[in-house]
């Protein structure tokens, strides 16, 4: 549930260099950002806007996945997902980008 994440700027030259080194499947997705609500801070700090990042993964396979980042683990534990969220996959390795790039995207969406 708690992970360290790094977002680095990527120019065309760096992208081409990394792409040449990629093994397995190249993951392609379209991301949509959806404002969910305000998340009360468990420590009484100011509220933090919650944003769902809805990813539509493209071939190989098709998958919709949503991710929400929280200001703390306590806020994540207190979160009640909206009805349109489906199966909880936080702890399922099959939904990590590293796994999907190696084995493909599963499960496929119904046609």
Secondary structure as the mmCIF struct_conf table of DSSP 4:
data_model
#
loop_
_struct_conf.conf_type_id
_struct_conf.id
_struct_conf.beg_label_comp_id
_struct_conf.beg_label_asym_id
_struct_conf.beg_label_seq_id
_struct_conf.end_label_comp_id
_struct_conf.end_label_asym_id
_struct_conf.end_label_seq_id
HELX_RH_AL_P HELX_RH_AL_P1 UNK A 12 UNK A 21
BEND BEND1 UNK A 24 UNK A 24
HELX_LH_PP_P HELX_LH_PP_P1 UNK A 25 UNK A 27
STRN STRN1 UNK A 29 UNK A 39
TURN_TY1_P TURN_TY1_P1 UNK A 42 UNK A 43
BEND BEND2 UNK A 44 UNK A 44
STRN STRN2 UNK A 48 UNK A 57
BEND BEND3 UNK A 59 UNK A 61
STRN STRN3 UNK A 63 UNK A 68
BEND BEND4 UNK A 71 UNK A 72
HELX_RH_AL_P HELX_RH_AL_P2 UNK A 73 UNK A 78
TURN_TY1_P TURN_TY1_P2 UNK A 83 UNK A 84
BEND BEND5 UNK A 87 UNK A 87
TURN_TY1_P TURN_TY1_P3 UNK A 90 UNK A 91
HELX_RH_3T_P HELX_RH_3T_P1 UNK A 93 UNK A 95
BEND BEND6 UNK A 96 UNK A 96
HELX_RH_AL_P HELX_RH_AL_P3 UNK A 97 UNK A 103
BEND BEND7 UNK A 107 UNK A 107
HELX_LH_PP_P HELX_LH_PP_P2 UNK A 108 UNK A 110
#
